[in-house]
């Protein structure tokens, strides 16, 4: 299964997402902001990153750019609230593979992880 880095400043969202992914056989890494995500990504090289957009210290769009600068082949799925549609479109242009809308539908999360998270 995949190694997935779940990045969100909400501990509840991270725990809920991590639980879902672990129940389906995925290994989960966690980060609470973009800066921490970049550090974990560089160290662990997960198969996929689920990256929130609005976070303290480093927002998701900046983290996306930094992760792709470190690894052009990185696979990142952005996580967003509906109000952030323009930012999602920007993220797709930058190189995000997909996006998930909060609150997450479990089936949609699993579908995106299965599509983009296969080990390289």
N, C-alpha and C positions, 0 to 999 in steps of 0.2 A: 504494500500500500504506500501511500504518499507521506512525505514529511511536510507538514503545513505550518507556516508561521502565521499565527493569528495576532493581528495588531489592532488594538482598540483601547482608548483611555477608560472605557467603562469595564470594570472588573466583571460585572454581571454578564455583559455581552461576551467577553472572552471566555468565561467559565461555561456559559451556555453553548457557545460555538465549539469549544474544545471538547465538551462532553459529547456532543453530537458526532464530531469527527472520530473521537476515540471509540465510540460505540460501533462505528463502521470500519474499524481497523486501521485508522490513520494515526501516525505519530504526530503529536502537536507540540509546537514551541510557542511561546507567548512573549509579547512586548506591549508596553502600555503607552508608547508614544513613538513618533517617527525616528527620533534619534536612537532610541533603544532598538527599534526594528532594524535599522541600518547596521548596528553593532552585531545583533544576533544573525542577521543575514550574512554578513561577511564571515563570521565565525562558523556558522552551521550549514550554509548553502542549501536551504530547504528546497523542495521541489516546487512549492507554491507559496505565495504570500497573500493572505486576505488582509487588506489594508484599509483601515478607516480613513476618512478624509479629514475630519475636524478633530484635531488633537493638540494638546499643549506641547511646547518645546520644539517640535517640528511637525508641520501638518503633513497629511498624506500625499499631497501632490509633490511637495518638496522631497519627501522620503522616496516616492516613486522615481523621481529623477535621479536621486542619489543611488538608489539600488540599481537602476539600469546603467548608470555610469560605472558602477562597480562590476556589473555582470550584464552585458547586453542581451543575454539569453534568459534573464530572469522572467519568471511568469508571475504576474501580479494581477489580482482581482480586487477592484476597489469596492468598498462598502460605504453606502451613503444613505442619507435620508432623502426623501423625494425632492425637497427644496433645493438640493445641490446639483440639479441636472446639468447646468452649464459647466460645473467643475468636473463632473463625470465625463462629459464630452471632451474636455481638455485632457483629462487623464487618458482617455482612449487614444487621442492624438499623440500623446507623449509615449504611449506604449503599453498601457494596461490591456489585458486580454479580455476582461469582462467586468461587469459590475453587479453587485447585489444590493437590493434595497431593504433598508431596515423598516419595520421589524422583519427579520429573516424568515422565509418559508424554508423549513428544513430540507424539503425535497430540492429546492432551487440551489441551496448551498451544496448539497451532495452532488447535484448535477454538474455544477461548475467545478468542483474539486475533481470529480471523475474526468471531466473534459480536459482540464488544464494541469492537473497535479500529478500526472504519471511521472514516475522517476525518470530522470534523463539518462 
